[in-house]
Amino acid sequence: MDFLNEYLVQTLAIMGIALLVTEILVLGFSTFVLFFVGVAMIITSLMVYVDIVPYTWTASILAIAILSAILGAVLWLPFKKMQGKVDHAPVKSDFVGHTFVLDSDIGPAEPGTYQYSGVIWKVISESELGMGAKVEVTEVQVGVMYVKATTVHK
């Protein structure tokens, strides 16, 4: 424990960085609590270093608590708004444009399957397509390929 007391500034900074890395890389910035506490720990570390906060664990923890509350109060709404912005544009997939030959009849009410890239995909078409028809992928969703018959160019 003497080690932690002797290197209080460095310990706070490392713990703060560890919380920030955990929040951003592991949790994907989904909760803000670790972010606020991590930033508060880094700020407290700097304040202990320049003697604004006394060189004790009690004073440091109090400073972290106060700074976390202030950061939470000030930044919660802007971060929440930032998190709420969702792009509803369809995802552009490398599978779109892929062509293959159907191994069974498919239609709107009767989807088929196709194994590609190690995954068995559900294949859906808006029109009836027979076995052996050459199709092109027009849209991809999780586990589903939407296809249409390809036009033959001569």
C-alpha positions in Angstrom: 0.0 0.0 0.0 3.0 2.3 0.5 3.6 2.0 -3.2 0.2 3.4 -4.0 0.6 6.2 -1.5 4.0 7.1 -2.8 2.9 7.2 -6.4 -0.6 8.7 -5.9 -0.4 11.0 -9.0 0.7 8.3 -11.3 -1.8 5.8 -9.9 -4.7 8.2 -10.4 -3.6 8.9 -14.0 -3.2 5.2 -14.9 -6.6 4.3 -13.3 -8.2 7.2 -15.1 -6.8 6.1 -18.5 -7.8 2.5 -17.8 -11.4 3.6 -17.2 -11.4 5.7 -20.4 -10.0 2.8 -22.4 -12.6 0.5 -20.9 -15.5 2.9 -21.6 -14.5 3.7 -25.2 -13.0 0.4 -26.5 -14.8 -2.2 -24.5 -18.2 -0.7 -23.9 -18.3 1.4 -27.1 -19.1 4.6 -25.2 -22.5 3.2 -24.3 -22.4 4.3 -20.6 -20.9 7.6 -19.7 -20.2 6.9 -16.0 -16.8 5.4 -16.5 -15.9 8.2 -18.9 -16.8 10.8 -16.3 -14.9 9.1 -13.5 -11.9 8.5 -15.7 -11.7 12.1 -16.8 -12.2 13.2 -13.1 -9.3 10.9 -12.1 -7.0 12.4 -14.7 -8.0 15.9 -13.7 -7.5 15.1 -10.0 -4.1 13.6 -10.7 -3.1 16.9 -12.3 -4.5 18.9 -9.4 -2.6 16.7 -6.9 0.5 17.2 -9.0 0.3 21.0 -8.8 -0.7 21.0 -5.2 -4.3 22.2 -5.6 -5.6 19.0 -4.0 -3.7 17.6 -0.9 -1.5 14.5 -1.5 -3.9 12.1 0.3 -6.3 9.4 -0.9 -9.1 10.9 1.0 -8.8 14.3 -0.6 -8.3 12.7 -4.0 -11.4 10.5 -3.8 -13.4 13.5 -2.7 -12.1 15.5 -5.6 -12.9 12.6 -8.0 -16.5 12.4 -6.7 -17.1 16.2 -7.0 -15.5 16.3 -10.5 -17.5 13.3 -11.6 -20.7 14.9 -10.5 -19.9 18.2 -12.2 -18.8 16.4 -15.4 -22.0 14.3 -15.4 -24.2 17.3 -14.8 -22.6 19.4 -17.6 -22.0 16.7 -20.2 -24.8 14.2 -19.8 -27.3 15.9 -22.1 -24.8 16.7 -24.9 -23.5 13.1 -24.8 -27.0 11.7 -24.8 -27.9 13.7 -27.8 -24.7 12.6 -29.6 -25.5 9.0 -28.8 -29.1 9.4 -30.1 -28.1 10.3 -33.6 -28.6 7.2 -35.7 -28.0 7.0 -39.4 -30.8 5.1 -41.0 -29.2 4.9 -44.4 -29.0 1.3 -45.7 -25.7 -0.3 -45.2 -23.6 -0.8 -48.4 -22.5 -4.4 -48.4 -19.8 -6.1 -50.6 -22.3 -8.8 -51.2 -24.6 -6.5 -53.2 -24.0 -7.2 -56.8 -22.9 -10.8 -56.2 -24.4 -13.2 -58.7 -25.1 -17.0 -58.3 -27.4 -19.7 -59.6 -30.3 -20.9 -57.5 -30.4 -24.5 -56.5 -34.1 -24.4 -55.7 -37.3 -22.6 -56.6 -37.9 -19.4 -54.6 -40.6 -16.8 -54.3 -42.0 -14.1 -52.0 -43.7 -16.7 -49.8 -41.1 -19.4 -50.3 -37.6 -18.3 -49.6 -34.6 -20.5 -50.3 -31.1 -20.9 -48.9 -27.6 -20.2 -50.3 -24.3 -21.0 -48.7 -21.7 -18.2 -49.2 -18.7 -17.1 -47.2 -19.2 -19.8 -44.7 -22.8 -18.7 -43.9 -26.1 -20.3 -44.9 -28.1 -17.3 -46.1 -31.9 -17.1 -46.4 -32.6 -16.0 -50.0 -35.7 -13.9 -50.7 -37.1 -12.7 -54.0 -40.1 -10.4 -54.8 -40.9 -12.6 -57.9 -41.1 -16.4 -58.5 -37.7 -17.7 -59.7 -37.0 -21.3 -60.7 -34.1 -23.6 -59.9 -31.1 -22.8 -62.1 -32.0 -19.1 -62.5 -29.1 -16.7 -62.3 -29.8 -14.1 -59.6 -28.1 -10.9 -58.3 -28.0 -9.8 -54.7 -29.8 -6.4 -54.3 -29.8 -6.0 -50.6 -28.4 -7.7 -47.5 -29.6 -7.9 -44.0 -28.5 -10.1 -41.1 -28.6 -13.6 -42.5 -30.8 -12.6 -45.5 -30.0 -11.9 -49.1 -32.6 -10.2 -51.3 -32.2 -11.2 -54.9 -33.6 -10.5 -58.4 -33.1 -12.2 -61.7 -30.2 -11.0 -63.7 -30.7 -9.7 -67.2 -28.6 -11.4 -69.8 -26.6 -9.0 -72.0 -25.5 -10.2 -75.4 
